């Protein structure tokens, strides 16, 4: 995040120097890098919450500091299958608690999970399982961008009716095999674009059931596929974007509804437009200076 002094320095940067910077980027085929707001968490990390218990009603979620119990964030009416945006917090230990929606502040939490936030590390805190055996787990998220034209996906298996599932595209590309309840798989790179997935419960652990789900993966994105139960006892997949691409190029960090922490890359095509505008500005300023100099000479 730039300070006011940084902005004033930028305003004093000569226009010709800015044009030269753009021209150099174009000549080398490179890209300028602009850091978005909140790109530097100042030693902090990110946490988000997922409600993955099918027979648990909507909940209110509170994030508090372990030391002192100060309220950091509060989410109301979080329903089954909902995954919050990432919340940026300083490094430290926090407590995620859940109570039924609308409960008074004195209500004892049905879920209480401590989570240690490390510098630069995003995590997902999930409540999963049937209400009678509600459990929580902290998953570490890896938002490393994929290669150009690719997307990275992983699976969090939260179905309570399938002990393990296999997921593959209808074209035969495997996404995961034997993903167990309450676990997160590693990340796999797949081609960006729309996919139809076959979700099959592992016949070795439960009655075989197969369902289909539609996903559409943007180039450069990182996504988590949450396996959930349907009301009729089937399986479904909810894709959640963890890190979204900017334009046609990948980002370098987290994109959330409240403002990204990504490093945005301006492509060569955009730089060409910027370079033209800067060059026109330089030529216009030079012409104006010449006219003024000529007028001053004539006045003498």
N, C-alpha and C positions, 0 to 999 in steps of 0.2 A: 504494500500500500504506500503510495507516495505521500510525502508531507508537503506542506505549503511551500517550504523552501525548494523542494524538488520541482514543484510546478513552476515557480518563478525562474528557476534555472533553465527549465525547458523553454519558457517563453523568450528567454534571452538568446537561445540557440539561433545562430544566423540561418536564414532560409536556405542559402546556398549549401551550407553544411548538411542540412536535412535532406536536400535533393541529392547530394553526393552519397549519403548513406543509402537512400533508396536505389540509386543507380548502381552502387556496388553490389547490393543484394540481387538486383536483376542480372548483373553481369556474371555473378557466380552461380546463378540458378538457385540461390538460397531463399530463406524466408526470415522475415523479421519476427521476433518473438515479443508479445506483449503480455504482461502478467496481469491477470484479472484480479478484481477485488478479493481480499481474503486469501490470496494465494500463499501467503506466508502465515501459518498458524501460530508463529512466535513460540515454537516449542510445544504446540498442542496437537491434538488429534481430533477424530470424529467418531460419533456414535449414532446409531439408529436403532429403532426398536421394531420388532416384527411380532404380530399376534397370530399364532399358528395353531391355536387350540380350537377345534371345530365346535365343541359343545360348551365353550365358555362365552358368556355374553360380552358385549362391548365393554371396554375397560378405559379407565383414565390412567395415564402413565405419568409418573413423576421421576425426574432425574435430579438427584441431590448430591452435594459433595459429601464424601464420607466424613471429613473433618468439619465439624460444625453443623452439618445437615442443611446447608443453605440450598434453597430451591434454584436449580439452574434452568430447567425447562419443564413444561407441563403440556401433555397432549390429552385432549378430551374425546371420548366417544370413539376409541380405536376398535374397529370391528375385526372379525375373523378374516384373515388373509391380507390385512393392511400392513404395509411397511412404510415407516416414516421416512422423511428426508433425513439426511445426515445433519447432526447438530455439532457445530464446532466448539470444542471446549479446551481449556488449558490442560496440560499434562497433569495427571493425578489419578486418584481413585474416587469412583463415583458409585452411587447406588441407584439401580433402576427398580422401581416398585410399581405394581399394578393393583388397582382396586376396581370393583364394579363401577360402571359409569354413574356419575351423580352421587357417589358416596361422600359423606362428610369427611373433613380432613382427619378426623380421629379414627377412621376405619383402619383396621389392621390389614396390611397388604396380603393378597392371595399369592403374590409372587414378589420376591425380593432377591435381587442379584447384584452383587458387587462386580465392578468392571474396572480394570486398570487401563487407563488411556496413556499410550506412549506417544512420543513425538512423531508426527507424520503418519500414524497408524490409524486407519479406519476399521471399525468393528461393527458387527451386527449382534444385538442382544435379542434372542428369540425365546418366546414362551411357546411351548408345544406340548402335544399329548392330550389325552382326555382330561377333563376337568378334575376328575377324582385322583388323577396321578399327574397333575400339572408339573412340568419340569422347565428348566431354563438352561440355555447354553449361550456362550459367547463365541462367535465365529470371527476369525481374523479375515479381513477382506484385502484382496490384492488387486489394485486398480492399474497395474502396469498396462499401457496401451498395446494393442496388437499390431501386427504388421498392416501396412496399408491395404485396404480392401477386405480386411478380416474383422472378425469380432471375437471376443473371448467370453466364454460362458462357463458357469459351474452350476451344480444342482444342490439345493438344500432339500432333503427328503423329509417332509413333515407330515406325510400321510399317516393316519392312525390305523388304517385298515390294511395296509400293505407293509409287510416287514422289510421288503426290499423291492426296488423297481429297476427296470431297464428302460432307457430312453434312446431312441434313434430316430433319424429323419425317415420319411417315407421313401427316400431314395437310397436308404441303407447306410447312411453315415452315422456311426455310433456316437452318442453324446456321453452316456455313462452306462455302466452295467453293475447290477447288484448294489445299488445305492441304498444303504440301510437307514432305518428310521432314526431321526435325530442327528444325522451326520451331514457334512458338507463335502462334496467331492472337490478334487482339484480343478483348475481351470483348463479348458480345452479351446483351441482356436478353430473357428469354423468360418466359412465364407459369409460375408454380410449379405443381407437380403431376407425375403420372406421364406419361412420354412414351415412345413407341417410335420409335427412330431408324433410318433407312436409311443405311448406310455404304457408299459406292460408290467404288471406285478410279477415278481419272480415266482415261478411255479414251484420252486423247491421250498418256499417258505409260506406260501399262501395260495388260495384259489386264484388261478390265472384270470386276470382281467386286463383288457386292452382298451385304451381310449386315445383320442387324438386331440392335439392342441395346436393352435396357430401362433407363431411368433414372427416378428419382423425385426431383424438386427441391423442397426445402422452401422456403416463403416466406422471403425475406430472405437466402437462402444465396448463396454464391459457390462455384462448382465448376470444376474442370478435367477435361475429358474426354480421357483418354489413349487414342490409337489404337494398338493392339497387334496382333501376329500371333497366330494360333491354331496349334495343333499340326498341323492339316490344311491349312495354307497360307491360311486365310481371315483375315478382319479382325474385330476386336472392339473395343468401347469400354469402358474402365474409368473410371467417374466417381469422382472424389475430392473430398470436400468441403473447400474451403479455409477458408471462414468460414461457420459455421452460424447459423441464426436462433435467437433465444431466444423461446420461446412463439410468438406470432403477429406479433411485431415484429422487425425486423432488428437484428443486432448491429452494433457499430462497429469490430470488429477481428477478431483471429484466435481461433478456437476450436480447441484441440488436446486430445489425450487427457490431457495432463499439467496441464490447467487453462487456462482461456481468458484471453485478454488483451482481451476485448471489454468494451464499455460496455453493461451490461445495462439495458434500459428496462422499468420496471414500468408496466403499462398502467393506464388509468383504472379498469377493473373491479377490479384488484387493489388500487388505491389506495382504492377505496370501502370494501373490507373493512378495510384498515389504518386508515382514518379512523374507522370505527365502533368498532374496538377501542380506539383512542386516546381517542375521545370517552367511551366507557364507563369507561375508566381515569380520565379527568379527573372525571367525575361521581362515581365511587366514591370518589376521593380527597377531593373536596369534601364529600361526605356524611360521610365518616369524620372530617374536620376539624370539621364542625359538631357531630357527636355528642360529640367530645372537648371542644369548647368548651362545649357544654351541660352535660356532666358536671362540668366545672370550675366552672361558674357555680353549679350545684346544691350543690356541695361547700362553696362559700363560705356 
